[in-house]
């Protein structure tokens, strides 16, 4: 165990934010989960007793008749805002006094940094480069992430769970978002920050970075495994595989979705449903491709003269 | 004129000097009596500065502790008027909002402030940039603190934006009628990342240079528009006319890239982001204010459209 190596990575000034993000994220997941559990308990109570549902104020926080429903922004909200600004300023001051912003040698195009890492918030995309060609990892995926985020309000037809924390009423939406945000985005960043070393090779936390390490890895393409040699056949084979993934995967998802989310399924229009399916399948394709690469050393599934997937 | 007629043409003429003397005596007398009176008035007025014209011209209403004045304090202030006068009693609970949107905006202000100060010491040219940072760190009073604060506030802003999005998702706050504002928020998220990324190159050190090299190399592979991307070569894309060339102002990360990144970082993106922020905050109010904590809705109460 090379603690020194681990410390060097964790204490690199520009890695400090990601080190800070992890406990922050853990805390806020806990805070959200705690409130969701309380709300879900209340929902359970209200569902079992219609009498209570008629009179209850329907929040987890206490409320008694006669209490004012609204409070003045000044001072009740503004004092919190001022306090938050002061606290953030103090935190920033202390952080800036104790830790210096990184400054390395002057830029030198002839001296390549190894590993050359993007800023920490883009390391998820850089990690994706291992599994996909740059046009997918660097261009198509970020675009799809942005568009995917933007369509969320238009494909989530569930009218429940607006304005309060809940798990029970929005299992599918929250589960999917947690998977995308925590597993695919934050975890990939953590891998890119703590695990990738020289040559973007995999070094377990605490393993010494070996700048001379070579890995003899024979990566194969999926068509090769099936003995396909001609370019045309490879292109057609890949198109069938990728198309088949979307069709078969879509069918499996459809079977699951209409069973476990019948109401959402009923509410969704064809356009909403197909957009959701497309983004869901594309999102799931990332870990699947990772699995193909890590378990079977498969690099491409679809080879054409113009692009590879 | 009347005096002249009374005294005749050569009569008892009061000399000019005498008249002036008499006038001055009157003036002195008036100073003796009026000045203390006015001074007293003035001092009495200062005892209640809120009644002065200067004060009332700035603050348009009283500040007595009445509900009306509490509301006016928010509504008649340009910096606070985006707030409603009153909000849901539970909406001020930290556990609901996490305060991340507000913190993000505050960090943007901190970054603008420290950023403008940094601009005084920085030339976006290959010869000067790195030396300017060295000078800033070693010779400018509080220069190091200034740069550190800008750097850490930027990282903190990225984290705060993510947590804000996370909270908005968990509380379902993007749902009707806030769909559009969620989209504005997604654009602001992207702009935040771009702001941070364009700032990365500016110290012109190895860290920024290689991060931006790695980052912009991806643009080579843009489908159709990159010279290494799918169908790019078919559209006659070369390293000298593709989208990466447009981003960098050249085929490598060099002087033009530094200048472009500086202009995007200091002028272009902040202006665009500010416009989106205006829309974002405006829409929070127009879409019915903060989303909750809202009363729980039960599945049995949903009215299905038929």
Interface residues (C-beta under 8 A of the other chain):
Chain A: X14 X16 X17 X20 X21 X24 X25 X28 X31 X32 X35 X36 X39 X42 X43 X46 X47 X53 X57 X58 X59 X60 X61 X67 X68 X69 X70 X71 X72 X73 X74 X75 X76 X77 X78 X80 X81 X84 X85 X88 X89 X91 X92 X93 X95 X96 X97 X99 X100 X101 X102 X103 X104 X105 X106 X107 X108 X109 X111 X112 X113 X116 X117 X118 X119 X120 X121 X122 X125 X126 X133 X134 X135 X137 X138 X139 X140 X146 X149 X150 X152 X153 X154 X156 X158 X159 X160 X161 X162 X163 X164 X165 X166 X169 X170 X173 X174 X177 X181 X263 X266 X267 X306 X307
Chain B: X67 X70 X71 X73 X74 X80 X83 X84 X85 X86 X87 X88 X89 X90 X91 X92 X93 X94 X95 X96 X98 X99 X102 X103 X106 X107 X110 X130 X133 X134 X137 X144 X145 X147 X148 X149 X150 X151 X152 X153 X155 X156 X158 X159 X162 X163 X165 X166 X167 X169 X170 X171 X172 X173 X174 X175 X176 X178 X179 X182 X183 X186 X189 X190 X193 X196 X197 X200 X203 X204 X205 X206 X207 X208 X209 X210 X211 X213 X214 X215 X217 X218 X219 X220 X221 X222 X223 X226 X228 X229 X230 X231 X234 X252 X253 X291 X292 X293 X294 X295 X296 X297 X298 X299 X300 X302 X304 X305
